[in-house]
Amino acid sequence: MAITASTAAWFLPFVVPVCLYVMYTDVSRMKITNNANLVLVGIFVVIGLIALPFTVYLWQLVGMVVVLLAGIVLNAAGVMGAGDSKFIAAAAPFIALGDAMMLMWLFAATLLAAVATHRIAKYTALRRLAPGWTSWEQGKKFPMGLALGATLILYLALGAVYGA
């Protein structure tokens, strides 16, 4: 992995609670809040200064802006929700550019697992554990925050163990 184990270990304990919150709110309300995204950006702004060389830190911030602009275009085209786009942008600086391909594979696997888990819960008695969740009534729409949050957690956890 391109991310260093030290960098991933710095980010992981701060990012996990935010990602869990994003996963919960998206499944329960089909909403990724702006506050969660701002907290994620704030974590990078503060911890990134400690965890990364300054030039890498600045480039990661530039990458976040590029990803945000791409997300705005994709949202306007109806490809993804605004909360998903903003979360992806807020998560982008935590990802080392050299890990982009591995992250895509990790996201694909996480997305499959999240969809399967959500559908199993939705169409079985497990649904009674959370009867009021909005995502149960959304037809084919899927709370992508479930997969996005899990992917960032897994990426940083793998980085903390297997990072450079």
Residue frames as qw, qx, qy, qz and C-alpha x, y, z in Angstrom:
[[0.000, 0.888, 0.460, 0.000, 0.00, 0.00, 0.00],
 [0.383, 0.560, -0.022, 0.734, 1.14, 3.53, -0.71],
 [0.413, -0.797, 0.034, -0.438, -0.27, 4.98, 2.51],
 [0.278, 0.382, -0.757, 0.452, 2.14, 4.60, 5.39],
 [0.529, -0.398, -0.741, 0.114, 1.12, 2.57, 8.40],
 [0.258, -0.258, -0.401, 0.840, 1.83, 5.59, 10.58],
 [0.212, -0.032, -0.201, -0.956, -0.41, 7.89, 8.54],
 [0.545, -0.298, -0.655, -0.430, -3.28, 5.40, 8.52],
 [0.504, -0.349, -0.685, 0.394, -2.88, 4.83, 12.26],
 [0.075, -0.132, -0.223, 0.963, -3.09, 8.57, 12.91],
 [0.371, -0.074, -0.315, -0.870, -6.30, 8.96, 10.88],
 [0.417, -0.198, -0.867, -0.188, -8.11, 5.74, 11.81],
 [0.209, -0.392, -0.756, 0.480, -9.33, 6.47, 15.38],
 [0.126, 0.368, 0.146, -0.910, -10.71, 9.87, 14.36],
 [0.352, 0.139, -0.555, -0.741, -12.32, 8.73, 11.11],
 [0.183, -0.174, -0.967, -0.017, -14.07, 5.58, 12.40],
 [0.102, 0.473, 0.661, -0.574, -16.75, 7.35, 14.50],
 [0.301, 0.469, -0.129, -0.820, -17.61, 9.71, 11.64],
 [0.310, 0.154, -0.804, -0.484, -17.87, 6.84, 9.15],
 [0.080, -0.282, -0.935, 0.199, -20.06, 4.83, 11.52],
 [0.196, 0.517, 0.381, -0.741, -22.31, 7.86, 11.93],
 [0.331, 0.384, -0.440, -0.741, -22.50, 8.31, 8.14],
 [0.216, -0.021, -0.951, -0.221, -23.35, 4.63, 7.70],
 [0.017, 0.406, 0.807, -0.429, -26.09, 4.83, 10.33],
 [0.249, 0.536, 0.189, -0.784, -27.69, 8.06, 9.11],
 [0.309, 0.296, -0.598, -0.678, -27.69, 6.94, 5.50],
 [0.213, -0.158, -0.958, -0.112, -29.35, 3.63, 6.30],
 [0.037, -0.485, -0.735, 0.472, -31.80, 5.09, 8.79],
 [0.176, 0.746, 0.267, -0.584, -32.63, 8.40, 7.05],
 [0.663, 0.505, 0.375, 0.406, -31.10, 8.13, 3.56],
 [0.079, 0.976, -0.040, 0.201, -29.05, 11.21, 4.40],
 [0.721, -0.054, -0.189, 0.664, -25.36, 11.92, 4.81],
 [0.167, -0.936, -0.250, 0.183, -25.25, 15.14, 6.78],
 [0.390, 0.814, -0.160, 0.400, -23.13, 18.14, 5.85],
 [0.440, -0.792, 0.360, -0.222, -21.86, 18.23, 9.43],
 [0.913, -0.183, 0.336, 0.144, -20.43, 14.72, 9.13],
 [0.730, 0.535, 0.100, 0.413, -18.65, 15.70, 5.92],
 [0.049, 0.895, -0.204, 0.395, -17.31, 18.89, 7.50],
 [0.691, -0.621, 0.363, -0.071, -16.04, 16.95, 10.52],
 [0.917, 0.112, 0.253, 0.287, -14.26, 14.53, 8.19],
 [0.475, 0.740, -0.038, 0.475, -12.61, 17.46, 6.38],
 [0.308, -0.864, 0.255, -0.307, -11.71, 18.99, 9.74],
 [0.882, -0.354, 0.292, 0.111, -10.07, 15.77, 10.84],
 [0.802, 0.358, 0.139, 0.457, -7.93, 15.75, 7.72],
 [0.177, 0.874, -0.084, 0.444, -7.03, 19.44, 8.06],
 [0.469, -0.779, 0.343, -0.237, -5.84, 18.99, 11.66],
 [0.854, -0.289, 0.425, 0.086, -4.45, 15.43, 11.76],
 [0.789, 0.551, 0.101, 0.252, -3.07, 15.63, 8.23],
 [0.100, 0.906, -0.318, 0.260, -0.62, 18.29, 9.39],
 [0.555, -0.577, 0.585, -0.131, 0.77, 15.76, 11.87],
 [0.852, 0.022, 0.523, -0.017, 0.47, 12.60, 9.79],
 [0.744, 0.550, 0.269, 0.266, 1.71, 13.75, 6.37],
 [0.461, -0.136, 0.158, 0.863, 4.64, 15.65, 4.89],
 [0.155, 0.597, 0.225, -0.754, 3.46, 19.19, 4.15],
 [0.223, 0.322, -0.551, -0.737, 3.68, 18.94, 0.35],
 [0.147, -0.196, -0.953, -0.180, 1.69, 15.68, 0.36],
 [0.029, 0.522, 0.644, -0.558, -0.83, 17.33, 2.69],
 [0.212, 0.518, -0.077, -0.825, -1.32, 20.22, 0.25],
 [0.240, 0.152, -0.771, -0.570, -1.68, 17.89, -2.75],
 [0.069, -0.331, -0.934, 0.112, -4.27, 15.83, -0.89],
 [0.145, 0.583, 0.400, -0.693, -6.27, 19.02, -0.28],
 [0.258, 0.396, -0.441, -0.763, -6.07, 19.85, -4.00],
 [0.161, -0.054, -0.951, -0.258, -7.31, 16.33, -4.73],
 [0.080, 0.463, 0.762, -0.445, -10.28, 16.89, -2.43],
 [0.265, 0.562, 0.033, -0.783, -11.30, 19.96, -4.44],
 [0.252, 0.262, -0.732, -0.576, -10.96, 18.07, -7.73],
 [0.101, -0.220, -0.970, 0.015, -13.07, 15.19, -6.40],
 [0.158, 0.524, 0.530, -0.648, -15.67, 17.65, -5.07],
 [0.310, 0.468, -0.270, -0.782, -15.97, 19.29, -8.51],
 [0.254, 0.075, -0.892, -0.367, -16.35, 15.88, -10.17],
 [0.018, -0.335, -0.885, 0.322, -18.97, 14.96, -7.56],
 [0.259, 0.501, 0.224, -0.795, -20.94, 18.12, -8.26],
 [0.364, 0.318, -0.573, -0.662, -21.03, 17.23, -11.94],
 [0.229, -0.068, -0.967, -0.090, -22.07, 13.64, -11.21],
 [0.096, 0.417, 0.702, -0.569, -24.76, 14.83, -8.81],
 [0.330, 0.471, -0.051, -0.817, -26.09, 17.30, -11.37],
 [0.386, 0.221, -0.744, -0.498, -26.22, 14.47, -13.91],
 [0.817, -0.207, 0.035, -0.536, -28.27, 12.38, -11.45],
 [0.666, 0.278, -0.686, 0.094, -25.59, 9.71, -11.07],
 [0.514, -0.196, -0.691, 0.470, -25.31, 10.03, -7.28],
 [0.319, -0.859, -0.401, -0.016, -26.76, 11.89, -4.36],
 [0.104, 0.871, -0.201, 0.436, -25.33, 15.14, -3.06],
 [0.647, -0.668, 0.333, -0.156, -24.41, 13.63, 0.31],
 [0.940, 0.026, 0.230, 0.250, -22.57, 10.78, -1.40],
 [0.559, 0.687, -0.018, 0.464, -20.66, 13.25, -3.59],
 [0.163, -0.861, 0.273, -0.397, -19.68, 15.39, -0.61],
 [0.825, -0.470, 0.312, -0.024, -18.66, 12.37, 1.46],
 [0.885, 0.269, 0.126, 0.357, -16.45, 11.05, -1.34],
 [0.317, 0.789, -0.141, 0.507, -14.79, 14.46, -1.58],
 [0.457, -0.772, 0.303, -0.321, -14.32, 14.65, 2.20],
 [0.918, -0.254, 0.298, 0.070, -12.83, 11.14, 2.22],
 [0.753, 0.623, -0.077, 0.197, -10.57, 11.70, -0.79],
 [0.125, 0.828, -0.466, 0.287, -7.62, 13.31, 1.04],
 [0.694, -0.467, 0.517, -0.183, -7.28, 10.29, 3.30],
 [0.932, 0.236, 0.266, 0.071, -6.49, 8.09, 0.28],
 [0.346, -0.545, 0.517, 0.562, -2.95, 7.87, -1.05],
 [0.554, 0.586, -0.251, -0.536, -2.96, 8.36, -4.82],
 [0.201, 0.401, -0.881, -0.152, -0.91, 5.18, -5.27],
 [0.233, 0.101, 0.917, -0.306, -3.73, 3.20, -3.64],
 [0.494, 0.259, -0.051, -0.828, -6.44, 4.33, -6.08],
 [0.585, 0.139, -0.697, -0.392, -6.72, 1.01, -7.93],
 [0.274, -0.070, -0.900, 0.330, -6.67, -1.03, -4.73],
 [0.237, 0.199, 0.451, -0.837, -9.33, 1.30, -3.29],
 [0.575, 0.168, -0.332, -0.728, -11.58, 0.67, -6.29],
 [0.547, 0.008, -0.833, -0.088, -11.36, -3.08, -5.72],
 [0.123, -0.129, -0.757, 0.629, -11.93, -2.62, -2.01],
 [0.386, 0.182, 0.161, -0.890, -14.96, -0.42, -2.71],
 [0.598, 0.091, -0.587, -0.538, -16.38, -2.94, -5.19],
 [0.449, -0.088, -0.872, 0.174, -16.13, -5.75, -2.64],
 [0.004, 0.184, 0.587, -0.789, -17.51, -3.57, 0.15],
 [0.455, 0.133, -0.133, -0.870, -20.38, -2.39, -2.04],
 [0.592, -0.026, -0.739, -0.321, -21.36, -5.97, -2.89],
 [0.345, -0.172, -0.816, 0.431, -21.26, -6.93, 0.79],
 [0.133, 0.178, 0.353, -0.909, -23.22, -3.82, 1.82],
 [0.540, 0.055, -0.353, -0.762, -25.93, -4.34, -0.81],
 [0.568, -0.091, -0.812, -0.095, -26.28, -8.01, 0.11],
 [0.225, -0.179, -0.718, 0.634, -26.43, -7.23, 3.83],
 [0.273, 0.144, 0.143, -0.940, -28.94, -4.41, 3.35],
 [0.592, 0.022, -0.504, -0.628, -31.18, -6.52, 1.10],
 [0.477, -0.129, -0.858, 0.141, -31.06, -9.52, 3.44],
 [0.063, -0.225, -0.593, 0.771, -32.04, -7.31, 6.36],
 [0.346, 0.124, -0.108, -0.924, -34.69, -5.53, 4.30],
 [0.676, 0.025, -0.488, -0.551, -36.47, -8.70, 3.18],
 [0.564, -0.116, -0.797, 0.184, -36.19, -10.79, 6.34],
 [0.534, -0.729, -0.428, 0.015, -37.28, -10.59, 9.95],
 [0.555, -0.154, -0.168, 0.800, -34.13, -8.57, 10.71],
 [0.032, 0.505, 0.270, 0.819, -36.05, -5.55, 9.43],
 [0.519, -0.722, -0.416, -0.189, -38.10, -5.58, 12.63],
 [0.639, -0.332, -0.253, 0.646, -34.98, -4.55, 14.58],
 [0.122, -0.327, 0.039, 0.936, -35.21, -1.10, 12.94],
 [0.339, 0.568, 0.748, 0.053, -38.74, -0.78, 11.58],
 [0.148, 0.908, 0.238, -0.311, -38.68, 2.95, 10.90],
 [0.411, -0.403, 0.438, 0.691, -35.57, 3.15, 8.74],
 [0.445, 0.680, -0.046, -0.580, -36.17, 5.12, 5.56],
 [0.104, 0.475, -0.774, -0.406, -33.92, 2.92, 3.43],
 [0.367, 0.146, 0.915, -0.087, -36.36, 0.00, 3.73],
 [0.432, 0.678, 0.517, -0.295, -38.96, 1.94, 1.72],
 [0.047, 0.712, -0.312, -0.627, -36.74, 3.28, -1.07],
 [0.851, 0.489, 0.026, -0.193, -37.34, 0.61, -3.69],
 [0.883, 0.289, -0.061, 0.364, -34.15, 0.09, -5.68],
 [0.090, 0.856, -0.291, 0.418, -32.38, 3.09, -4.13],
 [0.844, -0.179, -0.375, 0.340, -29.50, 2.09, -1.89],
 [0.340, -0.937, 0.078, 0.035, -27.91, 4.00, 1.02],
 [0.737, 0.522, -0.265, 0.337, -24.45, 4.31, -0.52],
 [0.171, -0.777, 0.430, -0.427, -23.06, 5.79, 2.71],
 [0.910, -0.308, 0.247, -0.124, -23.15, 2.26, 4.11],
 [0.906, 0.242, 0.078, 0.339, -20.56, 1.13, 1.57],
 [0.339, 0.785, -0.170, 0.490, -18.62, 4.41, 1.41],
 [0.434, -0.759, 0.342, -0.343, -18.10, 4.64, 5.17],
 [0.934, -0.225, 0.273, 0.037, -17.14, 0.99, 5.45],
 [0.788, 0.494, -0.021, 0.365, -14.67, 1.35, 2.59],
 [0.112, 0.819, -0.314, 0.467, -12.85, 4.26, 4.24],
 [0.680, -0.584, 0.376, -0.235, -12.68, 2.39, 7.55],
 [0.967, 0.034, 0.213, 0.138, -11.36, -0.77, 5.87],
 [0.602, 0.684, -0.128, 0.392, -8.84, 1.17, 3.78],
 [0.102, -0.798, 0.407, -0.432, -7.36, 2.93, 6.81],
 [0.822, -0.406, 0.365, -0.161, -7.41, -0.28, 8.89],
 [0.927, 0.264, 0.102, 0.246, -5.59, -2.16, 6.11],
 [0.376, 0.783, -0.221, 0.443, -3.19, 0.76, 5.79],
 [0.443, -0.744, 0.386, -0.317, -2.45, 0.71, 9.51],
 [0.883, -0.235, 0.406, 0.009, -1.54, -2.98, 9.27],
 [0.811, 0.216, 0.392, 0.376, -0.05, -3.31, 5.77],
 [0.240, 0.970, 0.011, -0.038, 0.93, 0.27, 4.92],
 [0.663, 0.555, -0.266, 0.426, 4.35, 1.27, 3.66]]
